[in-house]
């Protein structure tokens, strides 16, 4: 968490994923050549419906795939100029790339503070620095400070999401892979969490790759977006441009598509067109 | 009527008729209970952090005790043999992680369980090759464990407490207290608990599985050595010691596989209850020797009513 200036999307990517293919259990082909880049200091959104491959993409980057019998069979992943697809998750966290998993995954029987402290597992810079960062996390998430002694399993969904993000912050990351932070949360809380993500991005210089189904919110906070469908990137562009795009409007934002006769027909037609393109 | 009387009334009349003898029985029960608790702790730690039911815990007790005695026989001073045995247990932990656990990561639980049976068989054979199969005597005096006994005369009666039993209890308390502090206060302890809660999440925050596994297997080795010394001092060191690990099974059913506290309380409860049952019910009514099965029947009863064990980790469910 260095206090670098939030340079407006510099050219150097912190992460680039090049044409990766992921196979689960040696037979199920989930990603069919996905490429994306995240600029240092940027927030990039990865959008798509259920089962499109968002989580798989993030897990391929953070190397948690192996634990689910998935593997990257083609392509490569470059983090800060080095190939990382063969590193252990532990080594990757040490280098500054950490994933916040979908569904929070807090350690239910540990207190909120113990949860946060587990995030510092890979750090070697001493207890004082870790304590300082704990205070910093509490500054961003004052609610967690109040609930620091409660068992995480008994805290609310929003608090668990905050705990999960705070825990990732404790590893002093340069980049956070954030998987569906909005899942199961009230719109107001979603807004609150995205505001904090934006603040972290601006003040701490943490880059984010954000997998979301909530296209509307994600495109408001991200600078750039990719749309994933059935394991392929079908569209990408500046968040603003994506918000204006007719297809996106129709399929993901639920607006636009004027003059159509039947929603089903239009969807079918447009999808076909996209597949054939 | 007579029958009910001999089950429900007479044992309690006996207890209160001779309180000094009752105290003696309770103490004996407590000592074996402490040992059961120690062995069960070894199981719990490994299960919590890797979901492996470690069948090899019993043989690790034997192996640790044999290594200690064997080193002493080779001329290593007793007090040096203890740390050396710990080194051996550490090497064993590293070897198990490298050779057995790492290649089997992500396999179904039953496969890992089978692998620990493999470890057991290997250690039996390996131990026999190195140390021979004959019984050995634990080097109690050389380790400065006192062997006399304290005698009290409470209630006008007579209670005798063997000093080595007392040492065992005190040693076990210190070990367990140390373990609890380690689990709750240290970074590694926190990581072990985190791993027990959510494997995936632990991986995602960069907790290194191999480090933690080596650590818990090493701790299990330390516990095995402590158990081996204590049990060896009472019953000698032989491969037959392995079966005491099975005594830990009812303890685990009672206490729950995931609870450190459950292992301790379960161990003590079973130790004391089986002694009481043996003396006051078993010997007069059933011809004695009930200690071999009492714990299992008791655990079975508990399972009928509380399948997660008495202290199994409370499953946190949010609605």
Interface residues (C-beta under 8 A of the other chain):
Chain A: X62 X64 X66 X67 X68 X69 X88 X89 X90 X92 X93 X94 X98 X99 X100 X101 X105 X106 X107 X108 X109 X110 X114 X115 X117 X118 X119 X120 X121 X122 X151 X153 X154 X157 X167 X168 X171
Chain B: X105 X106 X187 X190 X191 X193 X194 X196 X197 X198 X199 X200 X201 X202 X203 X204 X205 X206 X207 X208 X209 X313 X316 X318
